[in-house]
Amino acid sequence: MTQGRTAIVVGAGAGGLATAVDLAVANWDVTVIEASSHAGGKMRQVNDGQNAIDAGPTVFTMRWVFEQLFANANGSFDTALEAVPAQILARHGWSDGSQLDLYTDHTASRAAIAAFASEADASGFDSFCQRAESNYRVLRDSFMAAQQPSMLSLPGRVGLRQLPDLIATRPDTTLWRALDRYFSDPRLKQLFGRYATYVGSSPMLCPATLMLIAHVEQEGVWQLPGGMQSLADAMVSLGRRCNVDYRFDTQVTSIDTQSGSISGVTLNTSEQLKADVVVFAGDCNAVAEGLLGESIKASVKPRQVTQRGLSAVTWCLTTETEGFDLEYHNVFFDENYPSEFDAIFTEQSITQRPTVYVCAQDRVDGHKPTGPERLLILINAPAIGDTATPSDFDHSALWQAATAVMARSGCRVTASEMPAVVTDPIGFHALFPGSAGSLYGGSSHGMLASFTRASARTKQRGLYLAGGTVHPGPGVPMATLSGRLAAEAIIQDYAGK
Ligand SMILES: Cc1cc2nc3c(=O)[nH]c(=O)nc-3n(C[C@H](O)[C@H](O)[C@H](O)COP(=O)(O)OP(=O)(O)OC[C@H]3O[C@@H](n4cnc5c(N)ncnc54)[C@H](O)[C@@H]3O)c2cc1C
């Protein structure tokens, strides 16, 4: 019997929200403590003085993760949230004026690639998609939706029949090198290499295995008319129906132990709350840095500077654009893609010609706004938010650089002034303590990175971890899976106690 067991979840990001729901369903008494005034964590909105604008994740994938979470709590994702399937995955523009749309429909993407590049590249796309799907199939249940395996235990989990597919994921080569097998047009290599950035990584350094992210997108991308905040709100409503208690604007200043076990938490109000288990669902490096107290510091390995994933500089604004018919998701590329990642991961700086992502969030289901519209504009940046000074991120110069890349693809932002709402790695570090501004925790560089992430269980009895910085990794659905894995571990560990 678990009745009467109490859990405190620190952090109301995707991972923490999912843990809370699953534990409450299993009859745990759950309280979520969140420093900010809203649930969602990185799924946050900012106000530019005119509108609320999504300032975090915008690409919503792996819907099945949320359907399962809601179904397990006797809820229905379909009725809780409006999610519109995207026909166009993203519109890509290059500085030579060329454009390419990718579609959910494989045949449409194939035809677009044949027209954009060549029939050989279209055939390469077919093979690439088969490989990406195979990588996803072999790793979905054995790795992504399961407690963290070791590199040695993964083949056993996968089983003999799928072992050849596991080997074919090619963790021993980089995504960038692997793409040569499929595409001769450098623009396509750029486009498909960019999927590495979804997990905060460089395509030149992450394993080819990660081409599975392309398949995740092809399985479906949904647009949320209420923004990603509406997903967080729906997860909170689900939790409330299961009796989860949420406390916002409250910071946990320490996670406390007594006689070697977790005893509860202390809040910034000096109040102490008792609990049988605590789930830390912020950036797990905060624990390693001692930000949650000395007694639990050794439970998590610190993240080395060289292991940090990407940060970003983001701008949120309401404006008109001209010269380029924006889609919901848009990517503007310049030349020399490798130099962008060299700058970030070697020199810890931002190239003069960064790749620019633009989310035109009013363009749900192909809608075309007639006046000013809400935009999130993002460029990659090094995660140095803990040591950088404001002069390391000259917002005005970076804005000029980003809008110049867009303009070379034909897209001109008409706003004459730099948007007021800018978040740089220093800002992300302040919002997400312990992160140094990394949006994704550790990078996925090298063969071993995916196996060295922290897992739900820690060395400290009663302390568990959830969120995008622990197994199975970053992204809203993956963080949600991590939250579910933390709940699963707790339920198993306390069964019959
Ligand atoms: C700009 C940007 C773009 C992104 N794009 C995408 C995308 O398109 N698609 C996608 O799937 N993912 C994307 N991501 C990544 C994705 O947002 C994250 O991987 C995911 O949301 C992380 O969830 P989490 O569970 O780790 O919690 P987080 O979102 O990191 O939230 C943790 C919460 O814990 C709280 N907290 C921390 N410490 C304490 C404490 N001591 N006391 C109380 N509360 C505390 C914080 O306030 C925060 O609310 C993006 C992220 C960013 C920032």
The ligand as an ORCA input file, in Angstrom:
! r2SCAN-3c Opt
* xyz 0 1
  C      13.980     28.737    -26.367
  C      13.725     27.267    -26.252
  C      13.272     26.556    -27.354
  C      13.019     25.183    -27.255
  N      12.465     24.535    -28.325
  C      11.933     23.299    -28.145
  C      11.012     22.769    -29.083
  O      10.687     23.416    -30.079
  N      10.483     21.539    -28.843
  C      10.780     20.836    -27.706
  O      10.229     19.732    -27.508
  N      11.648     21.329    -26.784
  C      12.207     22.546    -26.965
  N      12.980     23.117    -25.994
  C      13.435     22.290    -24.860
  C      12.305     22.061    -23.863
  O      11.661     23.265    -23.609
  C      12.867     21.507    -22.555
  O      13.688     20.368    -22.806
  C      11.777     21.091    -21.594
  O      10.708     21.997    -21.577
  C      12.411     20.986    -20.218
  O      11.446     20.599    -19.268
  P      11.898     20.245    -17.798
  O      10.968     19.213    -17.282
  O      13.341     19.923    -17.760
  O      11.629     21.532    -16.931
  P      12.043     23.045    -17.160
  O      11.265     23.575    -18.268
  O      13.507     23.200    -17.168
  O      11.451     23.676    -15.832
  C      12.034     23.481    -14.580
  C      11.244     24.281    -13.581
  O      11.817     24.081    -12.283
  C      11.725     25.290    -11.567
  N      12.721     25.247    -10.517
  C      14.044     25.014    -10.637
  N      14.638     25.070     -9.417
  C      13.659     25.322     -8.526
  C      13.652     25.489     -7.108
  N      14.763     25.390     -6.377
  N      12.471     25.770     -6.501
  C      11.318     25.847     -7.218
  N      11.275     25.700     -8.570
  C      12.438     25.444     -9.216
  C      12.014     26.355    -12.624
  O      11.481     27.611    -12.223
  C      11.288     25.781    -13.824
  O       9.976     26.259    -13.914
  C      13.270     24.490    -26.046
  C      13.728     25.199    -24.936
  C      13.924     26.571    -25.029
  C      14.320     27.331    -23.799
*
